[in-house]
Amino acid sequence: MKLVFAGTPEVAVPALDALIASDRHEVAAVVTRPDAPAGRGRHLVASPVAERAEEAGIEVLKPRRPRDEDFLARLREIAPDCCPVVAYGALLPRTALDIPGHGWVNLHFSLLPAWRGAAPVQHAVMSGDEITGASTFLIEEGLDSGPVYGTVTELVRPTDTSGDLLTRLAFAGAGLLAATMDGIADGGLKAVPQPADGITLAPKLTVDDARVDWTAPALRVDRVVRGCTPAPGAWTVFRGERLKLVQATPAPARTDLAPGELGVGKNSVHVGTGSYAVELMWVQAQGKKPMRAADWARGARITAGERVGA
């Protein structure tokens, strides 16, 4: 089939690579978000998908909005059979959805209908899911509600951050998306409507969502830290300034600390929660680089009874 691939961040690159490598399909063009400012100089930088497509000599389309008429006209000229999508980042209007004969097929990083929305992996980790996965489905105008072509499952490991899990799903999902394109081309793969039960939503996480509540149990604190890593980044407040929590781990043996109370040892930093403590492994103070929590504590000269989160 002739394909036009739509995607933007690094997590979409493995799927693009899998389709480029396929001898059954032609990636005629790539659709991605416009160049965005990045780095200290805030210079405009192309998306990871755009960079990969340019390396492969593939035409790159960067519409400001997918409803722009010049973009729609070019898409009609290319006349793709199908448009596979991975984390494109913009809503597709009906005028775009109707162009490819086999529609737009999205790779979504959850087992639909669970975790529909922008942050399925983060919500899976924060909710303590033991199994998640990826799904390919036909895009409709609803939120991740279209019929499903296929799924692949993935275990959520006890120490997984959302970044760890998303990396594994990106590669597993790339194979699923390529197989879905093969099945559609063969004519034997049919999409199945999602069940009405089991729908959960996964909206984009805000900075407020990533603030740790130290009155919550240690397992909840652990899930928030892992689920918000690398973005938006779990955080708390210490001495009136934001402290980012890069890595922490439950410490069931430590039960003597009140919620938010710091317990500093020679090479360890613990914080009390609503149950037992968590040990801070890596933190990042405001305006500083990430560092080991014990080094941060020595530099901050923490006194007995000091707390985070107040």
C-alpha positions as CSV (number, residue, x, y, z in Angstrom):
1,M,0.0,0.0,0.0
2,K,1.0,3.6,-0.4
3,L,1.2,5.1,3.1
4,V,1.4,8.6,4.5
5,F,2.7,8.3,8.1
6,A,1.7,10.9,10.7
7,G,3.7,11.3,13.9
8,T,5.8,13.8,15.8
9,P,7.9,12.7,18.9
10,E,10.7,10.2,19.3
11,V,8.3,7.5,20.4
12,A,6.8,7.4,16.9
13,V,10.2,6.8,15.1
14,P,10.3,3.0,15.7
15,A,7.0,2.6,13.9
16,L,8.1,4.8,11.0
17,D,11.3,2.7,10.7
18,A,9.3,-0.5,10.6
19,L,7.1,0.8,7.8
20,I,10.1,2.1,5.9
21,A,11.8,-1.3,6.2
22,S,8.7,-3.1,4.9
23,D,8.9,-4.5,1.4
24,R,5.1,-4.5,1.2
25,H,4.4,-0.8,1.6
26,E,5.7,2.6,0.3
27,V,5.9,5.5,2.8
28,A,5.2,8.3,0.3
29,A,5.2,11.1,2.8
30,V,5.2,12.0,6.5
31,V,2.9,14.4,8.3
32,T,4.3,16.0,11.5
33,R,3.9,19.0,13.7
34,P,5.6,22.3,12.7
35,D,9.1,23.0,13.9
36,A,9.1,24.1,17.5
37,P,11.5,26.2,19.7
38,A,13.8,24.1,21.8
39,G,17.0,24.5,23.9
40,R,18.4,27.6,25.7
41,G,18.4,29.6,22.5
42,R,14.8,28.6,21.7
43,H,15.8,27.9,18.1
44,L,13.2,26.2,15.8
45,V,13.9,22.5,15.7
46,A,12.3,19.8,13.5
47,S,10.5,16.9,15.2
48,P,12.2,13.6,15.6
49,V,9.9,12.1,13.0
50,A,10.6,14.9,10.5
51,E,14.4,14.4,11.0
52,R,14.1,10.6,10.4
53,A,11.9,11.1,7.3
54,E,14.4,13.6,5.8
55,E,17.3,11.2,6.4
56,A,15.3,8.6,4.4
57,G,14.5,11.0,1.6
58,I,10.8,11.1,2.3
59,E,8.6,14.1,1.7
60,V,7.7,15.9,5.0
61,L,4.4,17.8,5.4
62,K,4.2,20.2,8.4
63,P,0.7,21.8,8.3
64,R,0.0,24.3,11.0
65,R,-3.5,22.8,11.1
66,P,-4.5,19.5,9.4
67,R,-7.6,21.3,8.1
68,D,-5.4,23.7,6.0
69,E,-6.5,23.5,2.4
70,D,-3.0,23.4,0.9
71,F,-2.2,20.3,3.1
72,L,-5.5,18.6,2.2
73,A,-4.8,19.3,-1.5
74,R,-1.3,17.7,-1.3
75,L,-2.7,14.7,0.6
76,R,-5.3,14.2,-2.2
77,E,-2.5,14.4,-4.8
78,I,-0.5,11.7,-3.0
79,A,-3.6,9.6,-2.8
80,P,-2.5,7.3,0.0
81,D,-4.2,4.0,0.6
82,C,-3.9,4.3,4.3
83,C,-2.4,6.8,6.9
84,P,-0.8,5.1,9.9
85,V,-0.6,7.4,12.9
86,V,1.6,7.4,16.1
87,A,1.4,10.4,18.5
88,Y,0.8,13.0,15.8
89,G,-0.5,15.6,18.3
90,A,-3.4,17.2,16.4
91,L,-7.0,16.4,15.8
92,L,-7.8,15.3,12.3
93,P,-10.9,16.8,10.6
94,R,-13.4,14.7,8.7
95,T,-12.1,16.2,5.4
96,A,-8.7,14.6,6.1
97,L,-10.1,11.3,7.5
98,D,-12.0,10.7,4.3
99,I,-9.0,10.9,1.9
100,P,-7.2,7.6,2.2
101,G,-9.3,4.6,1.1
102,H,-8.5,2.6,4.3
103,G,-8.7,5.6,6.6
104,W,-6.2,6.6,9.3
105,V,-5.0,3.8,11.6
106,N,-3.7,4.9,15.0
107,L,-1.2,3.1,17.2
108,H,-2.3,3.9,20.8
109,F,-0.3,2.8,23.8
110,S,-3.0,1.1,25.9
111,L,-5.4,-1.9,25.6
112,L,-8.4,-0.1,24.4
113,P,-11.0,0.9,25.7
114,A,-8.8,1.4,28.7
115,W,-6.9,4.7,28.9
116,R,-8.3,6.7,26.0
117,G,-6.5,10.0,25.8
118,A,-3.1,11.7,25.6
119,A,-1.3,10.0,28.5
120,P,-2.2,6.3,28.6
121,V,1.2,5.1,29.8
122,Q,1.5,7.6,32.6
123,H,-2.0,6.8,33.9
124,A,-1.3,3.0,33.7
125,V,1.8,3.4,35.9
126,M,0.1,5.8,38.3
127,S,-2.9,3.5,38.7
128,G,-0.7,0.4,39.4
129,D,-1.7,-1.6,36.3
130,E,0.2,-4.9,36.1
131,I,-0.5,-5.3,32.4
132,T,-0.9,-2.8,29.6
133,G,-0.2,-2.8,25.9
134,A,-0.8,-1.1,22.6
135,S,-3.7,-1.2,20.1
136,T,-4.2,-0.3,16.5
137,F,-7.6,1.2,15.6
138,L,-9.4,3.0,12.9
139,I,-9.6,6.7,13.8
140,E,-13.1,8.2,14.1
141,E,-14.0,11.7,15.2
142,G,-14.5,10.5,18.8
143,L,-11.6,10.2,21.4
144,D,-9.8,6.9,20.7
145,S,-13.2,5.3,20.2
146,G,-12.7,3.6,16.8
147,P,-12.8,-0.2,16.1
148,V,-9.7,-2.1,16.9
149,Y,-7.5,-4.1,14.5
150,G,-5.1,-5.7,16.9
151,T,-3.4,-5.5,20.3
152,V,-0.1,-6.5,21.9
153,T,0.4,-6.8,25.7
154,E,3.2,-5.7,27.9
155,L,3.9,-6.3,31.6
156,V,4.4,-3.3,33.8
157,R,7.5,-3.9,35.9
158,P,7.5,-2.8,39.5
159,T,10.3,-0.2,38.9
160,D,9.0,1.0,35.5
161,T,8.9,4.7,34.9
162,S,6.5,5.8,32.2
163,G,9.5,6.5,30.0
164,D,10.8,2.9,30.5
165,L,7.4,1.4,29.6
166,L,6.8,3.8,26.7
167,T,10.1,2.8,25.1
168,R,9.2,-0.9,25.2
169,L,5.7,-0.2,23.9
170,A,7.1,1.9,21.0
171,F,9.1,-1.0,19.7
172,A,6.4,-3.7,20.3
173,G,3.8,-1.3,18.8
174,A,5.9,-0.7,15.7
175,G,5.7,-4.4,14.9
176,L,1.9,-4.4,15.6
177,L,1.4,-1.4,13.3
178,A,3.4,-3.0,10.5
179,A,1.4,-6.2,10.9
180,T,-1.9,-4.2,10.8
181,M,-0.9,-2.6,7.5
182,D,-0.1,-6.0,6.1
183,G,-3.5,-7.4,7.2
184,I,-5.4,-4.4,5.8
185,A,-3.5,-4.8,2.5
186,D,-4.3,-8.5,2.4
187,G,-8.0,-7.7,2.9
188,G,-8.4,-10.3,5.7
189,L,-8.1,-8.1,8.8
190,K,-11.2,-6.5,10.0
191,A,-11.6,-3.9,12.8
192,V,-13.7,-4.9,15.8
193,P,-15.8,-2.4,17.7
194,Q,-14.6,-1.6,21.2
195,P,-16.6,-2.9,24.1
196,A,-18.9,-0.5,25.9
197,D,-17.5,-1.6,29.3
198,G,-14.1,-0.9,30.7
199,I,-13.6,2.7,29.3
200,T,-11.1,4.8,31.3
201,L,-9.7,8.2,30.4
202,A,-6.1,9.3,30.4
203,P,-6.0,13.1,30.0
204,K,-2.6,14.9,29.7
205,L,-0.9,15.2,33.0
206,T,-0.6,18.8,34.4
207,V,2.1,20.1,36.7
208,D,-0.4,20.0,39.6
209,D,-1.0,16.3,38.9
210,A,2.7,15.7,39.4
211,R,2.9,17.3,42.9
212,V,3.4,14.6,45.5
213,D,0.9,14.3,48.4
214,W,3.0,13.0,51.3
215,T,-0.2,12.1,53.2
216,A,-0.8,9.4,50.6
217,P,0.5,5.9,51.1
218,A,4.1,5.1,50.0
219,L,2.9,3.0,47.1
220,R,0.9,5.9,45.8
221,V,3.9,8.2,46.1
222,D,6.0,5.7,44.3
223,R,3.6,5.4,41.4
224,V,3.3,9.2,41.0
225,V,7.0,9.6,40.9
226,R,7.4,6.7,38.3
227,G,4.4,7.7,36.3
228,C,5.5,11.3,36.0
229,T,9.1,10.4,34.9
230,P,10.4,11.8,32.7
231,A,7.5,14.2,32.1
232,P,6.0,16.3,33.6
233,G,8.3,15.3,36.5
234,A,7.1,14.6,40.0
235,W,7.9,17.4,42.5
236,T,7.5,18.7,46.0
237,V,8.4,21.9,47.9
238,F,11.4,22.4,50.2
239,R,12.2,25.7,51.9
240,G,9.8,27.4,49.6
241,E,11.3,26.2,46.3
242,R,10.4,23.4,44.0
243,L,12.3,20.1,44.4
244,K,12.0,17.6,41.5
245,L,11.9,13.9,42.5
246,V,13.8,12.1,39.8
247,Q,13.9,8.7,41.5
248,A,12.5,7.3,44.7
249,T,11.8,3.8,46.1
250,P,9.5,2.5,48.9
251,A,11.2,1.8,52.2
252,P,8.8,-0.4,54.2
253,A,11.3,-0.8,57.1
254,R,11.2,2.9,57.9
255,T,8.0,3.8,59.8
256,D,9.2,6.5,62.2
257,L,8.7,9.6,60.0
258,A,5.5,11.7,59.8
259,P,4.2,12.6,56.3
260,G,6.7,14.9,54.6
261,E,9.3,14.6,57.4
262,L,12.9,14.1,56.2
263,G,15.1,11.5,57.7
264,V,18.7,12.1,56.7
265,G,21.4,9.5,57.2
266,K,25.1,9.4,56.1
267,N,24.2,8.1,52.6
268,S,20.4,8.1,52.6
269,V,17.4,10.4,52.6
270,H,14.0,9.2,53.6
271,V,10.6,11.0,53.6
272,G,7.6,10.0,55.6
273,T,4.3,9.3,53.9
274,G,0.8,8.2,55.0
275,S,2.1,4.7,55.5
276,Y,5.8,3.9,55.6
277,A,8.7,6.0,54.2
278,V,10.1,6.3,50.7
279,E,13.8,6.7,50.1
280,L,14.8,9.5,47.7
281,M,17.5,8.3,45.3
282,W,17.9,11.2,42.9
283,V,16.5,14.8,43.1
284,Q,16.9,18.1,41.2
285,A,16.8,21.3,43.1
286,Q,15.5,24.4,41.4
287,G,18.1,25.8,39.0
288,K,20.4,22.7,39.5
289,K,21.3,19.5,37.7
290,P,20.0,16.2,39.0
291,M,22.0,14.8,41.8
292,R,22.0,11.9,44.3
293,A,19.7,12.7,47.2
294,A,22.3,12.2,49.8
295,D,24.6,14.8,48.1
296,W,21.7,17.2,47.9
297,A,20.9,16.7,51.6
298,R,24.5,17.3,52.6
299,G,24.6,20.5,50.6
300,A,21.3,21.7,52.0
301,R,22.4,21.0,55.6
302,I,19.0,19.6,56.6
303,T,18.2,19.8,60.2
304,A,16.1,17.4,62.3
305,G,12.4,17.8,61.8
306,E,12.5,19.6,58.5
307,R,9.9,18.6,56.0
308,V,9.1,18.7,52.3
309,G,5.7,19.5,50.9
310,A,4.7,22.3,53.2
